[in-house]
Amino acid sequence: VKVKIPFGNKYLDAIFSVPEKKPTYGVILTHGAGGDMNFPQLVSLADCLASHGVLCLRFTCKGLNVAYRTKAFKTVVEYLKLSDDYKLSGVFLAGRSMGSRAAASVVRQLSQDDDDDGFIQGLVCLSYPLHRPKLQSKLRDEDLLLTRCPVLFVSGSADEMCEKKLLEGVVSKMKAPKKIHWIDKANHGMAVKGRTTEDVMEEINAQVFSWLRENVQLEHK
């Protein structure tokens, strides 16, 4: 279902992947610095979640400014929360690369609000860009360290923007419940020599869904 979400004086393009049965939980998903919501990994994950009874709303927000992307993400959360079509008990925020930075920022901001009502259930970071390539001294970890809800990281062990030891170091300092799933030999784009894109996407989708299921009561299907 295609929708346009009002954002300032503009609209954000978004698509709902709707399960057959009435969903209790949803995932809001967005893309990295390049591309849009039709990035194959995101489409594949959205289809997988919907087939397992989880509503997925993915949206496009162009712009390389994280503050702007965060604002857009917040607007989408509010939109879904107030939606009459889907009365959800809670949502998970998910993003790929820069989108996961925006998601982490929203989770931190909303969990620090006094009126935190538990609507946000967790955070899924796909290829979280912990640092710029070859610039490991500056870590983008402040939002992660202040996050309180459960967090899942799915990263490539050869990601040039997220060195394995550095992410493990940050995660060990996080107070929130957290889990890292490493895609062996995958780079930032989740490409692995000798494996098909579909194969890698299946691994990512299975990890994300089983983690969601561990964190909320989802029916086994």
matplotlib code that plots the C-alpha trace (Angstrom):
import matplotlib.pyplot as plt

x = [0.0, 1.6, 1.2, 2.5, 3.4, 3.2, 6.6, 6.8, 5.6, 6.6, 5.6, 7.7, 7.0, 6.3, 5.0, 3.2, 3.9, 0.8, 0.4, -2.7, -3.7, -4.1, -0.6, 0.2, 3.7, 5.4, 8.8, 9.7, 12.5, 14.7, 17.6, 21.2, 22.8, 22.3, 19.3, 15.7, 13.2, 13.2, 16.8, 16.6, 17.7, 14.9, 12.2, 13.3, 13.2, 9.8, 8.3, 9.8, 8.4, 4.9, 4.8, 5.5, 2.8, 4.8, 3.6, 6.5, 6.5, 9.4, 10.0, 12.3, 14.0, 16.7, 19.3, 22.7, 22.1, 21.5, 19.5, 17.2, 16.8, 16.2, 13.4, 11.8, 12.0, 10.4, 7.5, 7.0, 6.9, 4.3, 2.3, 2.2, 1.4, -1.6, -2.7, -6.4, -5.8, -3.2, -3.5, -0.1, 1.1, 4.6, 7.2, 10.8, 12.9, 15.2, 17.6, 20.4, 23.7, 22.9, 19.3, 20.3, 22.1, 18.9, 16.9, 19.3, 19.0, 15.2, 15.2, 17.5, 15.4, 12.1, 13.3, 14.6, 11.2, 9.1, 6.1, 8.0, 5.1, 7.0, 5.7, 9.2, 10.2, 13.7, 16.3, 17.6, 20.9, 21.9, 25.4, 25.7, 28.3, 30.3, 33.0, 34.1, 36.3, 39.8, 38.8, 38.4, 39.4, 36.0, 33.2, 29.5, 28.5, 26.8, 23.3, 24.0, 25.5, 22.4, 19.8, 17.8, 15.7, 17.0, 19.3, 20.2, 23.2, 23.6, 27.0, 29.5, 32.8, 34.7, 32.6, 35.0, 32.8, 32.3, 35.4, 34.5, 36.6, 35.4, 31.7, 32.2, 33.9, 31.0, 28.4, 30.2, 29.7, 26.0, 23.5, 20.7, 20.1, 22.0, 23.1, 25.4, 25.1, 28.1, 27.7, 31.0, 33.3, 30.5, 31.4, 29.4, 26.9, 26.6, 28.2, 30.1, 32.4, 31.0, 27.5, 24.4, 22.7, 19.5, 21.5, 22.9, 19.5, 17.9, 20.4, 19.8, 16.0, 16.1, 18.3, 16.1, 12.8, 14.1, 15.4, 12.1, 10.4, 12.7, 11.7, 8.0, 5.4, 5.1, 3.4, 5.7, 5.0]
y = [0.0, 3.3, 6.3, 9.9, 11.0, 14.8, 16.2, 19.9, 21.4, 18.2, 14.5, 11.4, 8.5, 5.3, 1.8, -0.5, -4.2, -5.6, -9.1, -11.2, -11.2, -8.1, -7.2, -6.4, -5.1, -3.2, -2.3, 1.1, 0.7, 3.2, 3.3, 4.4, 7.6, 6.5, 4.8, 4.8, 2.5, 0.2, -0.9, -4.7, -5.6, -3.4, -4.8, -8.4, -7.7, -6.0, -9.0, -11.4, -9.6, -9.2, -12.9, -13.6, -11.3, -8.1, -4.9, -3.1, 0.5, 1.6, 5.1, 7.3, 10.4, 11.8, 14.1, 13.4, 15.4, 13.0, 15.6, 16.0, 12.2, 11.8, 14.4, 12.6, 9.3, 10.8, 12.1, 8.6, 7.1, 9.6, 8.9, 5.2, 5.7, 7.8, 5.7, 4.5, 1.7, -0.1, -0.1, -1.4, -2.4, -1.3, -0.8, -1.5, 1.1, -0.2, 1.3, 0.5, 2.4, 6.1, 5.1, 3.1, 6.2, 8.1, 5.3, 5.2, 8.9, 8.8, 5.9, 7.9, 11.1, 9.3, 7.2, 10.4, 12.1, 12.1, 10.7, 7.6, 5.1, 2.0, 2.3, 1.8, -1.8, -1.9, -0.9, -2.8, -1.5, -3.0, -2.1, 0.6, 3.1, 3.3, 5.4, 6.7, 4.4, 4.5, 7.0, 4.8, 7.4, 9.1, 6.8, 7.5, 5.8, 8.4, 7.5, 3.8, 4.3, 6.2, 3.8, 1.7, -0.5, -3.8, -3.4, -5.8, -5.1, -7.0, -6.1, -7.6, -8.8, -7.0, -3.7, -0.9, 1.5, -0.7, -2.5, -5.6, -5.0, -1.4, -2.3, -5.1, -2.5, -0.1, -2.8, -4.0, -0.5, -0.4, -0.7, -1.9, -5.6, -6.1, -8.6, -8.6, -10.9, -10.9, -11.7, -13.5, -11.6, -9.2, -5.6, -2.5, -3.3, -6.8, -8.3, -11.6, -13.2, -16.5, -16.0, -14.7, -11.6, -13.6, -16.0, -13.1, -11.4, -14.6, -14.8, -11.2, -11.6, -14.8, -13.1, -10.0, -11.9, -14.4, -11.5, -9.6, -12.8, -13.1, -9.6, -9.6, -12.4, -13.2, -16.2, -19.0, -19.5]
z = [0.0, -1.1, 1.1, 1.3, 4.7, 5.4, 6.4, 6.8, 3.5, 1.6, 1.6, 2.3, -0.1, 1.9, 1.3, 3.8, 3.4, 5.1, 6.6, 5.9, 9.6, 11.6, 12.9, 16.5, 15.8, 13.0, 11.7, 10.2, 7.7, 5.8, 3.4, 3.5, 2.1, -1.5, -2.9, -1.6, 0.0, -3.0, -2.2, -2.7, 0.8, 2.3, -0.1, 0.7, 4.5, 4.3, 2.3, 4.8, 7.8, 6.3, 5.4, 9.1, 10.4, 11.0, 9.4, 7.6, 6.7, 4.6, 3.5, 1.4, 2.7, 0.5, 2.1, 3.6, 6.8, 9.7, 11.7, 8.7, 8.3, 12.0, 11.8, 8.9, 10.8, 13.8, 11.6, 10.2, 13.8, 14.8, 11.6, 12.3, 16.0, 15.1, 12.2, 12.4, 9.9, 11.9, 15.7, 16.8, 20.2, 19.3, 16.6, 15.9, 14.1, 11.5, 8.9, 6.7, 7.0, 7.4, 7.9, 11.0, 12.4, 12.0, 13.6, 16.6, 17.0, 17.1, 19.6, 21.8, 21.6, 22.1, 25.0, 26.7, 26.4, 29.6, 27.8, 26.6, 26.4, 25.3, 21.7, 20.5, 21.1, 19.7, 17.1, 14.1, 12.6, 9.3, 8.3, 11.0, 9.9, 13.1, 11.4, 8.1, 6.0, 7.4, 10.1, 13.1, 15.6, 15.4, 16.4, 15.9, 19.1, 21.3, 20.3, 20.8, 24.3, 25.4, 23.9, 26.4, 24.3, 22.7, 19.7, 17.0, 14.8, 11.5, 10.0, 7.6, 9.2, 6.4, 6.6, 5.9, 7.9, 11.0, 12.1, 14.0, 17.2, 17.4, 17.2, 19.7, 22.0, 21.7, 22.2, 25.4, 26.9, 25.9, 28.8, 26.5, 25.7, 22.5, 19.9, 17.0, 14.0, 11.8, 8.1, 7.4, 4.9, 3.9, 3.1, 3.9, 1.1, 2.4, -0.7, 0.0, -2.6, -3.6, -2.2, -4.1, -2.9, -2.3, 0.0, 2.1, 2.2, 3.5, 6.3, 7.2, 7.1, 9.2, 11.9, 12.0, 12.3, 14.9, 17.0, 16.7, 17.9, 20.9, 21.9, 21.4, 21.4, 17.7, 16.5, 15.2, 11.5]

ax = plt.figure().add_subplot(projection="3d")
ax.plot(x, y, z, "-o")
ax.set_aspect("equal")
plt.show()
